[in-house]
């Protein structure tokens, strides 16, 4: 650049992302999406700082995933809940055991670190955070992270250690994701693949005998073979809610379907009967949806809600040893056969459409179920 007096000043060299830390063998500079193609220094340093943070968290996470297999803290995680550290399972299952206040403490600690930059005076404000992305190396808070044993003042040594930290952090990110997947598929923190019977990697001989003398796995649960898959649609699940192998999930959905069907059958029938029949004391209650908001009909609706809640929590509870929706045979009719179950599911499905149609038509016309037919 030439100034007013004619002197020339060499231009500032353009920021080259390919020369920054993190460009290592065997991939060299790896940016297949071209996110750093614009050469924006501030954006690159911010992304690098984020990468380093994620890498540090994942290094701690991978160690934390393994350490509980060999050692757990003594004492209580939550004295008020009488929850000991030894009671917390390993892996993803531990997430459901941490109390709400524990999650709030973790969230608060992370927030304090993010907003103070490890209480480092060299960090600069970036929005509501503090970071060191504009001055110095990204992720360098001057606190000797991750072991906090002191800073590395030699530039060459610090560069080498930062490159090693980046490589270890990247490996840890891949490692923890792999641990999560193994845990989710097998239910074991260490990924015991013998527990994953649906694995396509289970090697078998041509005669179907599993190698190493293992017993052939039980065929996975198939929702398409359960009651309810009937003509003309057969197994109809366009949204894919029912997964092969997920018996518990299917049982929950089937129980909900049966309950909704039973309620809808009573609702569709009641919508017609209430046009002609009124209980004593309810003569002035209008037919249709208005009955739920007109006293004493509203009181009856509240009572029904309370009775339904009581039955759901006491008598009508699911039993894993019985079919979904099977709450016993209180009057001894002995009619809970496959044929009757299929009829109930079909009638319930039809009733759900009927009840929705009655409600929608009344909202549109103001007429109850019978008046909608012109009767």
C-alpha positions as CSV (number, residue, x, y, z in Angstrom):
1,X,0.0,0.0,0.0
2,X,1.4,3.5,-0.9
3,X,0.7,6.3,1.5
4,X,0.4,10.0,0.9
5,X,4.2,10.7,0.9
6,X,4.9,7.9,-1.6
7,X,6.4,5.4,0.9
8,X,5.2,1.8,0.4
9,X,4.2,-0.5,3.1
10,X,4.2,-4.3,2.4
11,X,0.6,-5.6,2.6
12,X,-0.3,-7.8,5.5
13,X,-0.1,-11.4,4.4
14,X,-3.5,-13.1,3.9
15,X,-4.6,-15.5,6.7
16,X,-3.8,-19.0,5.5
17,X,-5.8,-21.7,7.2
18,X,-3.7,-24.5,5.7
19,X,-0.7,-23.3,7.8
20,X,-2.5,-23.4,11.2
21,X,-2.2,-26.0,13.9
22,X,-4.2,-29.1,13.2
23,X,-2.9,-29.7,9.7
24,X,-1.3,-33.1,10.3
25,X,-0.5,-36.4,8.6
26,X,-1.9,-38.4,7.1
27,X,-4.8,-36.2,5.9
28,X,-2.9,-32.9,5.9
29,X,-5.4,-29.9,5.5
30,X,-8.8,-31.6,5.6
31,X,-11.8,-29.4,4.9
32,X,-14.0,-31.3,2.4
33,X,-16.9,-28.9,2.8
34,X,-14.8,-25.8,2.3
35,X,-15.9,-24.2,5.5
36,X,-12.6,-22.3,5.8
37,X,-12.4,-21.4,2.1
38,X,-13.2,-17.7,2.7
39,X,-10.0,-17.3,4.7
40,X,-11.8,-15.5,7.5
41,X,-9.3,-15.5,10.4
42,X,-11.9,-14.7,13.2
43,X,-14.3,-17.4,12.0
44,X,-11.6,-20.0,11.7
45,X,-10.2,-19.3,15.2
46,X,-13.7,-19.5,16.7
47,X,-14.3,-22.8,15.0
48,X,-10.9,-24.1,16.1
49,X,-11.7,-23.0,19.7
50,X,-15.0,-24.9,19.5
51,X,-13.2,-28.0,18.1
52,X,-10.7,-27.9,21.0
53,X,-13.4,-27.6,23.5
54,X,-15.3,-30.5,22.1
55,X,-12.1,-32.5,22.0
56,X,-11.3,-31.8,25.6
57,X,-14.8,-32.7,26.8
58,X,-14.7,-36.0,24.8
59,X,-11.3,-36.9,26.2
60,X,-12.8,-36.5,29.7
61,X,-15.9,-38.4,28.5
62,X,-14.0,-41.4,27.2
63,X,-12.0,-41.7,30.4
64,X,-15.2,-41.2,32.4
65,X,-16.8,-44.0,30.4
66,X,-14.1,-46.5,31.4
67,X,-13.2,-45.4,35.0
68,X,-16.6,-46.5,36.6
69,X,-16.0,-50.0,35.5
70,X,-13.1,-50.2,37.9
71,X,-13.7,-47.4,40.5
72,X,-16.7,-45.5,41.9
73,X,-16.6,-42.7,44.4
74,X,-17.6,-43.7,47.9
75,X,-20.6,-42.2,49.6
76,X,-23.8,-40.6,48.3
77,X,-24.4,-38.8,45.0
78,X,-27.7,-37.5,46.4
79,X,-28.1,-37.9,50.2
80,X,-31.7,-36.6,50.0
81,X,-32.6,-39.3,47.5
82,X,-30.5,-41.9,49.3
83,X,-28.6,-42.5,46.0
84,X,-25.1,-43.8,46.3
85,X,-22.4,-43.5,43.6
86,X,-22.3,-47.3,43.7
87,X,-26.0,-47.4,42.7
88,X,-25.4,-45.5,39.5
89,X,-25.0,-47.9,36.5
90,X,-22.3,-47.4,33.9
91,X,-22.8,-45.9,30.5
92,X,-25.9,-44.2,29.1
93,X,-28.0,-45.8,31.8
94,X,-26.4,-43.4,34.3
95,X,-28.1,-40.4,32.7
96,X,-31.5,-41.5,34.1
97,X,-30.1,-41.7,37.6
98,X,-28.6,-38.3,38.0
99,X,-31.0,-36.0,40.0
100,X,-32.3,-32.8,38.5
101,X,-30.3,-30.7,40.8
102,X,-27.2,-32.6,39.7
103,X,-27.9,-31.7,36.1
104,X,-28.4,-28.1,37.1
105,X,-25.0,-28.0,38.9
106,X,-23.3,-29.4,35.8
107,X,-25.0,-26.9,33.6
108,X,-24.1,-24.0,36.0
109,X,-20.5,-25.1,36.2
110,X,-20.2,-25.2,32.4
111,X,-21.8,-21.8,32.1
112,X,-19.4,-20.3,34.6
113,X,-16.4,-21.6,32.7
114,X,-17.8,-20.5,29.3
115,X,-18.6,-17.0,30.6
116,X,-15.3,-16.4,32.4
117,X,-12.8,-18.1,30.2
118,X,-11.4,-20.1,33.1
119,X,-11.2,-16.8,35.0
120,X,-8.3,-15.8,32.7
121,X,-7.6,-12.2,32.2
122,X,-6.2,-12.8,28.7
123,X,-9.7,-14.0,27.4
124,X,-11.7,-11.7,25.3
125,X,-15.5,-11.2,25.4
126,X,-17.3,-12.9,22.5
127,X,-21.0,-12.3,22.9
128,X,-21.9,-13.6,26.4
129,X,-18.8,-15.8,26.4
130,X,-15.2,-15.2,27.0
131,X,-12.6,-16.8,24.7
132,X,-9.1,-16.4,23.4
133,X,-9.9,-16.7,19.7
134,X,-8.8,-13.3,18.6
135,X,-5.4,-13.1,20.5
136,X,-3.1,-16.0,20.8
137,X,-3.8,-19.6,20.0
138,X,-7.5,-20.7,20.1
139,X,-8.2,-22.6,23.3
140,X,-5.2,-21.1,25.1
141,X,-6.6,-19.5,28.3
142,X,-3.2,-19.3,30.0
143,X,-4.2,-21.8,32.7
144,X,-2.3,-24.9,31.5
145,X,-5.3,-26.8,30.3
146,X,-6.2,-29.7,30.5
147,X,-4.1,-30.7,33.6
148,X,-3.8,-27.1,35.0
149,X,-0.2,-27.9,36.1
150,X,1.2,-24.8,34.5
151,X,1.6,-23.1,31.1
152,X,4.0,-24.0,28.3
153,X,6.0,-20.8,27.5
154,X,8.2,-22.2,24.7
155,X,6.5,-21.5,21.4
156,X,7.7,-24.6,19.6
157,X,6.9,-26.9,22.5
158,X,3.5,-25.3,22.9
159,X,2.8,-25.8,19.2
160,X,3.7,-29.5,19.4
161,X,1.6,-30.0,22.5
162,X,-1.4,-28.2,20.9
163,X,-1.1,-30.4,17.8
164,X,-1.1,-33.5,20.0
165,X,-4.1,-32.2,21.9
166,X,-6.0,-31.6,18.6
167,X,-5.2,-35.1,17.4
168,X,-6.2,-36.7,20.7
169,X,-9.4,-34.7,20.9
170,X,-10.4,-35.7,17.4
171,X,-9.8,-39.4,18.2
172,X,-11.8,-39.0,21.5
173,X,-14.7,-37.5,19.6
174,X,-14.9,-40.5,17.3
175,X,-14.3,-42.8,20.3
176,X,-17.1,-41.5,22.5
177,X,-19.6,-41.6,19.6
178,X,-18.6,-45.2,19.0
179,X,-19.1,-45.9,22.7
180,X,-22.6,-44.3,22.7
181,X,-23.6,-46.4,19.6
182,X,-22.4,-49.6,21.2
183,X,-24.1,-48.9,24.5
184,X,-27.3,-47.9,22.7
185,X,-27.4,-51.1,20.6
186,X,-26.3,-53.6,23.2
187,X,-27.4,-52.0,26.5
188,X,-23.8,-52.5,27.8
189,X,-21.4,-49.7,28.5
190,X,-18.6,-51.9,27.1
191,X,-20.6,-53.0,24.0
192,X,-21.1,-56.7,24.6
193,X,-22.2,-57.6,21.1
194,X,-23.5,-61.0,22.3
195,X,-26.4,-59.0,23.7
196,X,-27.2,-57.5,20.3
197,X,-29.1,-60.4,18.6
198,X,-30.0,-58.2,15.6
199,X,-26.4,-57.5,14.6
200,X,-25.6,-58.3,11.0
201,X,-22.1,-59.1,12.1
202,X,-23.0,-62.3,13.9
203,X,-21.3,-64.9,11.8
204,X,-23.1,-68.1,11.1
205,X,-22.2,-71.3,9.2
206,X,-24.2,-72.3,6.2
207,X,-26.3,-74.6,8.3
208,X,-27.3,-71.8,10.6
209,X,-25.2,-72.9,13.5
210,X,-23.5,-70.0,15.2
211,X,-19.7,-70.1,15.3
212,X,-17.9,-70.8,18.6
213,X,-20.8,-73.1,19.7
214,X,-23.1,-70.3,20.7
215,X,-26.8,-71.0,20.8
216,X,-28.7,-69.5,17.8
217,X,-30.3,-66.3,18.9
218,X,-34.1,-66.1,19.4
219,X,-35.8,-64.5,16.4
220,X,-36.3,-60.8,17.1
221,X,-39.8,-59.6,17.9
222,X,-41.7,-58.8,14.7
223,X,-44.7,-56.4,15.1
224,X,-46.0,-57.4,11.6
225,X,-46.9,-60.8,13.1
226,X,-48.9,-59.5,16.0
227,X,-52.7,-59.3,16.3
228,X,-54.0,-56.2,14.5
229,X,-52.2,-56.9,11.2
230,X,-55.4,-57.8,9.3
231,X,-56.9,-57.5,5.8
232,X,-57.1,-55.4,3.7
233,X,-54.1,-53.3,5.0
234,X,-52.2,-56.0,6.8
235,X,-49.4,-54.5,8.9
236,X,-50.0,-50.7,8.5
237,X,-47.3,-48.5,10.0
238,X,-46.3,-45.9,7.4
239,X,-44.6,-43.7,10.0
240,X,-42.4,-46.6,11.3
241,X,-43.4,-46.3,15.0
242,X,-43.1,-50.1,15.6
243,X,-39.5,-51.3,15.2
244,X,-38.5,-54.9,14.8
245,X,-37.1,-56.1,18.1
246,X,-38.7,-53.4,20.1
247,X,-41.4,-55.5,21.9
248,X,-41.8,-53.1,24.9
249,X,-42.3,-50.1,22.6
250,X,-44.9,-52.1,20.5
251,X,-46.8,-53.2,23.6
252,X,-47.0,-49.6,24.8
253,X,-48.4,-48.5,21.5
254,X,-50.8,-51.4,21.2
255,X,-52.2,-50.8,24.7
256,X,-52.7,-47.1,23.9
257,X,-54.5,-48.1,20.7
258,X,-56.8,-50.5,22.5
259,X,-57.6,-48.0,25.3
260,X,-58.3,-45.2,22.7
261,X,-60.5,-47.6,20.7
262,X,-62.5,-48.6,23.8
263,X,-63.1,-44.9,24.8
264,X,-64.0,-44.0,21.2
265,X,-66.5,-46.9,21.0
266,X,-68.3,-45.7,24.2
267,X,-68.0,-42.1,23.0
268,X,-69.5,-42.8,19.5
269,X,-72.4,-44.8,21.1
270,X,-72.9,-42.2,23.8
271,X,-73.0,-39.3,21.3
272,X,-76.1,-41.0,19.8
273,X,-77.8,-42.2,23.0
274,X,-77.6,-38.8,24.7
275,X,-79.9,-37.4,22.0
276,X,-82.7,-39.6,23.3
277,X,-81.9,-40.5,26.9
278,X,-81.2,-38.2,29.8
279,X,-80.3,-39.2,33.3
280,X,-82.5,-37.9,36.1
281,X,-81.3,-34.4,37.0
282,X,-79.6,-33.9,33.7
283,X,-82.7,-33.1,31.6
284,X,-81.5,-29.5,30.9
285,X,-78.0,-30.5,29.9
286,X,-77.7,-30.1,26.1
287,X,-76.6,-32.9,23.8
288,X,-73.3,-32.9,22.1
289,X,-70.0,-31.3,23.2
290,X,-71.8,-28.5,25.1
291,X,-72.7,-31.1,27.8
292,X,-69.1,-31.0,29.0
293,X,-69.2,-27.3,29.8
294,X,-72.8,-27.0,31.1
295,X,-73.6,-27.8,34.7
296,X,-74.4,-30.3,36.0
297,X,-72.9,-32.1,32.9
298,X,-69.5,-30.5,33.6
299,X,-69.5,-32.0,37.1
300,X,-70.2,-35.4,35.6
301,X,-67.3,-34.9,33.2
302,X,-65.0,-34.0,36.1
303,X,-66.2,-37.2,37.9
304,X,-65.5,-39.3,34.9
305,X,-62.0,-37.8,34.6
306,X,-61.3,-38.7,38.2
307,X,-62.7,-42.3,37.9
308,X,-60.7,-42.8,34.7
309,X,-57.5,-41.7,36.4
310,X,-58.1,-43.9,39.4
311,X,-58.7,-47.0,37.2
312,X,-55.6,-46.2,35.1
313,X,-53.4,-46.1,38.2
314,X,-54.9,-49.0,40.0
315,X,-57.0,-51.6,38.2
316,X,-56.2,-51.0,34.5
317,X,-52.4,-51.5,34.7
318,X,-50.5,-53.4,32.1
319,X,-49.0,-56.8,32.9
320,X,-46.0,-58.0,30.9
321,X,-47.2,-61.6,31.3
322,X,-50.5,-60.8,29.5
323,X,-51.6,-59.4,26.2
324,X,-51.7,-55.6,25.9
325,X,-55.1,-54.4,27.1
326,X,-55.9,-57.6,29.0
327,X,-57.0,-56.6,32.4
328,X,-58.6,-59.9,33.3
329,X,-62.1,-61.3,32.9
330,X,-64.2,-59.6,35.7
331,X,-67.6,-61.1,34.7
332,X,-66.3,-64.6,33.7
333,X,-67.4,-64.5,30.0
334,X,-64.2,-66.1,28.8
335,X,-64.4,-64.3,25.5
336,X,-60.8,-62.9,25.3
337,X,-60.0,-65.0,22.3
338,X,-57.9,-64.1,19.3
339,X,-61.1,-63.6,17.2
340,X,-62.7,-61.3,19.8
341,X,-59.4,-59.4,20.2
342,X,-59.2,-58.8,16.4
343,X,-62.9,-57.6,16.4
344,X,-62.2,-55.3,19.3
345,X,-59.2,-53.7,17.5
346,X,-61.1,-53.3,14.3
347,X,-64.2,-51.8,15.9
348,X,-62.0,-49.5,18.0
349,X,-60.3,-48.2,14.9
350,X,-63.6,-47.6,13.2
351,X,-64.9,-45.9,16.4
352,X,-61.9,-43.5,16.6
353,X,-62.7,-42.3,13.0
354,X,-66.4,-42.1,13.9
355,X,-65.8,-40.1,17.1
356,X,-63.5,-37.7,15.4
357,X,-66.1,-37.2,12.6
358,X,-68.9,-36.6,15.1
359,X,-66.8,-34.0,17.0
360,X,-65.6,-32.3,13.8
361,X,-69.1,-32.1,12.3
362,X,-70.6,-30.7,15.5
363,X,-67.9,-28.0,15.7
364,X,-68.7,-27.1,12.1
365,X,-72.6,-27.3,12.2
366,X,-73.4,-26.9,15.9
367,X,-75.6,-30.1,15.7
368,X,-75.2,-33.2,17.8
369,X,-74.6,-36.7,16.4
370,X,-78.2,-37.4,15.6
371,X,-79.2,-34.0,14.4
372,X,-76.3,-34.1,11.9
373,X,-78.2,-36.9,10.1
374,X,-81.3,-34.8,9.8
375,X,-83.2,-36.9,12.3
